[in-house]
Amino acid sequence: MAQIDFSAEIRALRAVYMSIENVTDVEALKEEIAELSERAGEPDLWDDPAAAQVITSKLSHRQSELERLNSLASRIDDLEVLVELGQDEDDADSMGEAAAELESIRKALKELEVVTLLSGEYDEREAVVTIRSGAGGVDAADFAEMLLRMYLRWAERHGYPTTVMDTSYAEEAGLKSATFEVKAPYAFGTLSVEAGTHRLVRISPFDNQGRRQTSFAAVEVIPLIEQTDSIEIPDNEIRVDVFRSSGPGGQSVNTTDSAVRLTHIPTGTVVSMQNEKSQLQNRAAAMRVLQSRLLLLKKVQEDAEKKALAGDVKASWGDQMRSYVLNPYQMVKDLRTEHEVGNTSAVFDGEIDDFIDAGIRWRTDNRNAEK
């Protein structure tokens, strides 16, 4: 085992921590927490439950952010003390514990450093993710289901609550599409780098001749709207269709017209919801997602207009952003960042943090280059 220069490593940890602290602006964060705490303590707060939920949720997120910073500072101090004691007493167990804690702190700082790069307008929002099967027939539908499991496992690993809002099952196997929420701070900013076309190459389990098949799936990530966004959609711009839910379900799920499909006529945007037994609940959930998509569409159009005025026609996203190859070799490779791993099973089991981190850094570098 290589000897660790703990003094140099701890100095490096402190330098990274200081850069994060400077970017975060701790004093501004404390002021925001104080302001939100004052608003949360007002006696009439819950007269407007939706607004109250926004305030208390934001307060909780900001407090967690400050607590995370303070905790890391304490852990670095404690690590320094542990190393001093271990070296003074020549205690191998203490030094082994220090080495493990060093790696743990380094990983936590890396995660926090990536969060500081999430400075987009909606980056701190919760996310709504939709996966759709593309070209490739039944293999594409199966691939869409594999991606759904991958993202749900990723969220589970981080302790992020998720809700599957809609699933449309393919006839033979897999999914035509699925939509789910990730209820965590910065979920949109984090997962937005996953948006795009994903490609799978493998020996098809559905081909009786055992041929290699290439299939595609599209991932869409949008920010969940807040009460303050005020996205108004006139009733005459929406077509509402109701139908019976499909696929596995409990009592009454497949026997009543509880599923809802909303179509925004001017843009052709379609949202379906069937997670709830109540038609009213499905309609409310569908409206939230429709508003979120229109909000993001508006921002994309505004950004496109700004780029057109600036004469910038460079595309930032290709049609295919990541390949998952299971045959003739095993590798997952992101075509934007060049990040790749050979353990495809781990990736499909939700170990995608390195891909996400590389994507966020890649996006930040591209944005900086465009300024």
HELIX and SHEET records of a PDB file:
HELIX    1   1 PHE A    6  THR A   24  1                                  19    
HELIX    2   2 VAL A   26  ALA A   40  1                                  15    
HELIX    3   3 LEU A   45  ASP A   47  5                                   3    
HELIX    4   4 PRO A   49  ASP A   88  1                                  40    
HELIX    5   5 ALA A   92  VAL A  115  1                                  24    
HELIX    6   6 GLY A  137  HIS A  158  1                                  22    
HELIX    7   7 ALA A  187  LEU A  191  1                                   5    
HELIX    8   8 SER A  192  GLU A  194  5                                   3    
HELIX    9   9 GLN A  227  ASP A  229  5                                   3    
HELIX   10  10 ASP A  235  GLU A  237  5                                   3    
HELIX   11  11 GLN A  279  ALA A  310  1                                  32    
HELIX   12  12 THR A  344  PHE A  348  1                                   5    
HELIX   13  13 ASP A  353  GLU A  370  1                                  18    
SHEET    1   A 8 THR A 162  TYR A 169  0                                        
SHEET    2   A 8 LEU A 175  VAL A 182 -1                                        
SHEET    3   A 8 ALA A 127  SER A 133 -1                                        
SHEET    4   A 8 ARG A 212  PRO A 223 -1                                        
SHEET    5   A 8 GLY A 196  ILE A 203 -1                                        
SHEET    6   A 8 ARG A 322  VAL A 325  1                                        
SHEET    7   A 8 MET A 331  ASP A 334 -1                                        
SHEET    8   A 8 GLU A 340  VAL A 341 -1                                        
SHEET    1   B 3 ILE A 238  PHE A 243  0                                        
SHEET    2   B 3 ALA A 259  HIS A 264 -1                                        
SHEET    3   B 3 THR A 269  MET A 273 -1                                        
END                                                                             
